[in-house]
Amino acid sequence: MKQLFYKSAFCKNWLARNIRVQSDYDRYTGAGNFQISLSAPDILPSQTVAVAGNQPCLGWWNPTQAPLMSDAAFPMWELRLNADQITFPLEYKFIIKDNATGELICWEDGENRRVESYVANHNAFPIRLDMLKNVKIVGTAVPVFSLKSENSFGIGDIGDIKPLIDLVKRSGQNLIQLLPMNDTTRTHTRADSYPYSAISIYALHPLYINVRAMGQLNDKRRANYFKRIQKKLNSSATVDYEAVEKYKTMYCREYFDQEKANILADSGLKEFIASNREWLMPYAAFSYLRDKNGTADCSKWGEYAEYQRDKIEKLLPDSDINPCLYTFFIQYTLHRQFKEISDYARANRIVLKGDLPIGVNRESVETWTEPQYFNMQQQSGAPPDDFSETGQNWSFPTYNWDEMEKDGFAWWTKRFAKLSDYFDAIRIDHILGFFRIWEIPLEYKEGLWGHFRPALPLTEDEIMTGAGLFLPDPYEPNKFHPRINAWKTDAYKQLSEENRTAFDKIYHDFFFVRHNEFWKQTALTRLKPLIDSTDMLICGEDLGMLPATVGEVMNELQILSLELERTPKQWGVEFNDLQKLPEMSVCTTSTHDMNPIRAWWREDRNKTQRYYNNVLKRNGNAPLDCTAEIAKQIIENHISAPSMLTVIPLQDWFAADERTRRTGAPADERINIPADPHHYWCYRMHIALEECNLFRLLHHGIPA
């Protein structure tokens, strides 16, 4: 638990110290300097650490005379003393004092610390302070494209995050969770609305640019034209993806042409291009060739089908005739705007939590430039579950992890580093993919025909029976995987009872026993270098068919799990007991892949009735619709859970207040339907952020 407090979400945000503590003792630099150092990130910004001890320079154990430690190197605390004024052995303890009043808050537990003789630097370990207990952070989850403000251009953008920060701060929250913001542009149609289908793991989506902040057009006629377009698009109940892209792109290009001379002279742009050249050049080339050839399929790009850096450098000369200069400018503008918002969030102690998609699009910059990292004849997805009886096929190529391991997973660490430019916390989408992925051969469309990778496939000797019940392993000849949900097949039904029993044993062992230790070591090998490479707080989306060792790995690496009341991880349990959730977890009422509270309430009348009586402890018949009062009780129950983070979707916050509830059908609030690979991601807020109020929380864990 202590390790978490060193993450940037704490050290640079929730617990960041804006007013540094100084002390006269810090200034002693003469001979015989004696320095006490303490590593303690879990001290509230309103508090400070002092040292009381058995010496005059430590106040003779008097808390009012105990010198304050400096937090200039927070989370390290330091105190410098003149060793000539100390009679050894030295005994001392750390104490916590209130910054404003100087009053004593607490003494350190345990025996006195003791130093027998002089040392120049005394590091005070182990730490015996435990000031933050039962931390509770509450936040809001919402896709950027769903935001709506008076200044929106038909879609949420980076500029809309600022009023969202103001809104959640007013309600007493400390976190905003966003969906991925990477560029997904392949076809320039609504098919590109899927935010987890990135064409670049670095580039931000051009649709998220704040055109108002970028600059105004000098031509008043054109400026007024775009104002009318903006007003029309902003009145739409959902995102009109094609129209938004058309007119936002048109505005950006006209502004670029207007300001091109100034843009070319911008030293900041030149610096941005130089420092991001490794990913920016191939991304710009990909975008240029995609549009020139009318397809994102690089195999149809003629001489550029195979990425060669020297050819791309010639295609993109360093001059004002560079056809990709516009792309450079857009990414530069997006970066500056998002960095400004990120800094604003930190200044207001609001953590921005990003999202790391598990896959990339088959037609992407990365598969073009670094094909060695991908298995292009395979595609990732998920086995059958409550969302889809036939499984899910995401169409993303799977990773060649063996190749990635050769360079220390540099591809992944660079992804983490880019996210840390803007976020203090991230959600790893489908963290199970680091244990094993559900891999489907390219010739199949349904997830039913998949298998886990990596795996320990069965040999022919291990298979006693069951023709048609096993799938061949694509990597190891003469080895096999049991078909998922094989008991539903005709082949299974034709087996004798004895052979069914034999197959059932093989099936259960394969999916629930055989791989536990193997997948644990696989995940540790892949995840540990990535966790060690970043100071972001890491949360994992660990839903689905869970290997038994997932919780063990996440606890060891201090990755927060995801917990939902309506989808327990325990077999045979209908609803999670919120009061028994682990502290190192994120609990939520719903995710973007589920119906929000109001729509879920209508899914299954019998299940809703049991929830109403047994979980909410309400008598009688459940109402046909989830009232604001009920929604508020559900949210408050989640806030009272021991989970470190409670993150509520914006739609569910709205449901808990009669003033903000949507009047339309509850189903209109759903963001995604995982079983539909062609789902249109177009949900928008029904009211502008400037009009919103979220009921203020009674308590939260990080006071100012």
Beta strands, then each sheet from edge to edge (+ up, - down):
strand 1: 33-39
strand 2: 47-53
strand 3: 70-73
strand 4: 76-82
strand 5: 90-98
strand 6: 104-107
strand 7: 113-115
strand 8: 121-123
strand 9: 137-141
strand 10: 175-177
strand 11: 351-356
strand 12: 374-375
strand 13: 378-382
strand 14: 392-393
strand 15: 398-399
strand 16: 425-428
strand 17: 437-441
strand 18: 451-453
strand 19: 458-459
strand 20: 470-472
strand 21: 479-482
strand 22: 537-540
strand 23: 561-564
strand 24: 585-588
strand 25: 645-649
sheet 1: 3+ 4- 1+ 8+
sheet 2: 2+ 5- 6+
sheet 3: 2+ 5- 7+
sheet 4: 22+ 16+ 11+ 10+ 9+ 25+ 24+ 23+
sheet 5: 12+ 15-
sheet 6: 14+ 13- 17+ 18-
sheet 7: 19+ 21- 20+
end
